Amino acid sequence: MLPKINQMTYLQVLPVEDQDSADTFRSRVADLDDNYIWLEIPLNEKSRRYHRPLIGEQLQIFYFTNNGVKHTFTTETIALKKDKITLFAVRKPELSEISSEQRRRYLRVEAQLEIAVRIGDKVRFTAITDDVGGGGCSFRVDRKYPLEPGVVLSCWLLLNYRNGNIAHAKFDGEIVRVKHEEGYKSLVMMRFKDIQESEQQKIIRYCFERQLDMHKG
């Protein structure tokens, strides 16, 4: 599956000697045509520096579909053009050239994020997540709330990205398991029951950035 217009992609300049320590840039897909994928000038969010692609430069590009599967292909820079913003074109790969990693349906990472939860019209509380993934999340909270498998929660997840930007992801989650712990706390595990693709992509992007940070740490 090819990336879509406005989808965030991540790229590394080849050759890559060490996958985990190599600089990774992010770039949004601006346009697609029969032969090329047009991308915005890529940004290294860690150094806050832009990378100006060179014609003929070899690139490895990867991105995530809304089910959390990572897709990767190798390509090269073909052209640069200046519209309202500067864009660069890479050769569009054949579908057979795109590899996918489906060992896990969703990328899941340990993360302590603030989550606001509503049950029905009256019960509201905030909690801290234990982990987050493209298919769901878990959080710890006091046992006093009516939480059990099958209950549907309306949630707002606060996401803080590497570049300092903050986003909120809204979704309905269904509790799949509740584990009681010491200190009158419960670990609540839930899956996304109703979530828009744009909201899910926010979470997948956060998970990917978090994974990069953990590898480089």
C-alpha positions in Angstrom: 0.0 0.0 0.0 1.4 3.4 -1.0 1.4 6.3 1.4 -1.5 8.8 1.0 -1.5 12.6 0.5 -1.0 14.3 3.9 0.3 11.1 5.4 3.5 11.4 7.5 6.5 9.4 6.3 9.9 8.9 7.9 13.1 8.6 5.9 16.8 7.8 6.3 19.6 8.6 3.8 21.3 5.5 2.5 23.6 3.8 3.2 22.5 3.2 6.8 25.2 1.4 8.9 23.2 1.3 12.2 19.4 1.5 11.9 18.9 2.6 15.5 21.4 5.4 15.6 21.0 6.8 12.0 19.3 10.2 11.6 15.6 9.9 10.9 13.6 12.6 9.2 9.9 13.1 8.9 8.2 14.4 5.8 4.6 14.8 4.8 3.3 13.6 1.4 2.2 16.7 -0.5 1.1 15.1 -3.8 1.2 11.9 -5.9 1.2 11.4 -9.6 1.8 8.5 -12.0 5.5 8.3 -11.4 6.5 10.3 -8.3 5.7 10.9 -4.7 6.1 14.6 -3.8 7.2 15.2 -0.3 7.9 18.3 1.9 11.5 19.0 2.8 12.3 16.6 5.6 12.9 17.7 9.2 15.1 16.1 11.8 13.0 16.7 14.9 15.8 15.9 17.3 18.2 18.5 15.9 15.4 20.8 14.4 17.4 20.9 11.2 16.0 20.4 7.7 17.7 18.1 5.2 17.8 19.3 1.6 17.7 16.2 -0.6 20.2 15.9 -3.4 19.2 14.7 -6.9 20.1 11.0 -7.1 20.3 10.6 -3.3 19.2 7.1 -2.2 16.6 7.0 0.5 14.8 4.5 2.7 11.2 5.6 3.4 8.8 4.1 5.9 5.3 4.8 7.1 2.5 3.3 9.1 -1.0 2.3 7.8 -4.0 2.8 10.1 -3.7 -0.8 11.4 -0.2 -0.1 12.7 1.7 -2.1 10.1 5.1 -0.5 9.1 5.8 -0.3 5.3 9.2 0.3 3.9 10.7 0.9 0.5 13.9 2.2 -1.1 13.9 5.0 -3.6 15.8 8.0 -4.8 15.4 11.7 -5.2 14.3 12.7 -8.7 13.5 16.4 -8.7 13.0 19.6 -6.6 10.4 22.3 -7.1 9.3 25.4 -5.3 5.5 25.9 -5.1 4.1 27.6 -2.1 6.7 25.5 -0.2 9.7 23.6 -1.5 8.9 20.0 -2.4 11.0 17.1 -3.7 10.0 14.1 -5.8 11.0 10.5 -5.2 10.4 7.6 -7.6 7.1 5.9 -6.8 7.9 2.2 -6.0 6.1 -0.8 -7.4 3.9 -2.5 -4.9 6.2 -5.5 -5.0 9.0 -3.3 -3.8 7.3 -2.3 -0.6 7.9 -4.6 2.4 5.8 -4.7 5.5 6.4 -5.8 9.0 3.3 -7.6 10.4 4.9 -9.4 13.3 2.6 -7.3 15.5 -0.6 -5.8 14.4 0.0 -2.6 16.4 3.2 -0.9 17.7 2.8 -0.6 21.5 5.2 1.4 23.8 5.5 2.1 27.4 4.3 5.7 28.0 3.1 7.8 30.9 0.5 10.1 29.3 -2.4 11.9 30.7 -5.8 10.5 29.7 -9.2 12.0 30.5 -12.0 9.5 30.8 -15.8 9.8 30.8 -18.3 7.0 31.7 -21.8 8.0 30.6 -22.8 11.5 31.5 -21.7 11.8 35.1 -18.5 10.0 35.9 -15.3 11.8 34.8 -11.7 11.3 35.9 -8.1 11.6 34.7 -5.4 8.9 34.8 -1.9 8.1 33.6 -1.3 5.5 30.9 0.9 2.5 31.4 1.3 1.8 27.7 -0.1 3.1 24.4 -0.5 1.5 21.0 -2.3 1.8 17.7 -5.0 -0.6 18.8 -5.5 0.5 22.4 -3.9 1.5 25.7 -3.9 0.8 29.4 -4.0 3.1 32.4 -3.9 3.0 36.2 -6.6 4.6 38.3 -8.3 4.3 41.8 -10.5 1.3 42.2 -13.5 3.5 43.2 -14.7 3.9 39.6 -17.1 1.4 37.9 -14.7 -0.2 35.6 -15.1 -3.7 34.3 -14.7 -5.6 31.0 -17.2 -4.5 28.4 -17.7 -1.0 29.7 -17.2 1.7 27.0 -15.2 4.8 27.9 -15.0 8.1 26.1 -11.4 9.2 26.2 -9.1 12.1 25.3 -5.4 11.2 25.3 -2.8 14.0 25.6 0.2 13.4 23.2 3.4 15.3 23.4 5.7 15.0 20.4 9.5 15.3 20.1 9.3 18.7 18.5 7.3 20.1 21.5 3.9 20.1 19.8 1.0 18.7 21.8 -2.1 17.0 20.3 -5.2 15.4 21.7 -6.6 12.1 20.4 -10.3 11.4 21.0 -11.7 7.9 20.9 -14.1 5.5 22.5 -12.4 2.5 24.2 -13.8 -0.8 25.4 -12.4 -2.3 28.5 -11.0 -5.8 27.9 -9.4 -6.5 31.3 -9.1 -5.0 34.8 -6.3 -6.1 37.0 -6.4 -5.0 40.7 -3.1 -4.0 42.2 -1.7 -3.0 45.6 -2.6 0.4 47.0 -6.2 0.4 45.8 -5.2 0.9 42.2 -6.4 -0.9 39.1 -4.7 -1.4 35.8 -7.3 -1.0 33.1 -6.6 -2.4 29.6 -8.8 -1.3 26.7 -9.0 -1.5 22.9 -10.1 1.2 20.6 -13.8 0.6 19.8 -14.5 3.8 17.8 -11.7 6.0 16.6 -11.3 8.1 13.5 -8.3 7.3 11.3 -6.8 10.8 11.8 -7.0 10.3 15.6 -5.4 6.9 15.3 -2.6 8.2 13.2 -1.7 10.8 15.9 -1.3 7.9 18.3 0.7 5.8 15.9 3.0 8.7 15.2 3.6 9.2 18.9 4.4 5.5 19.4 6.9 5.5 16.6 8.7 8.6 17.9 8.7 7.1 21.4 10.2 3.9 20.0 13.0 5.8 18.3 13.8 7.7 21.5 14.0 4.4 23.5 16.3 2.8 20.9 18.6 5.8 20.9 18.6 6.1 24.6 
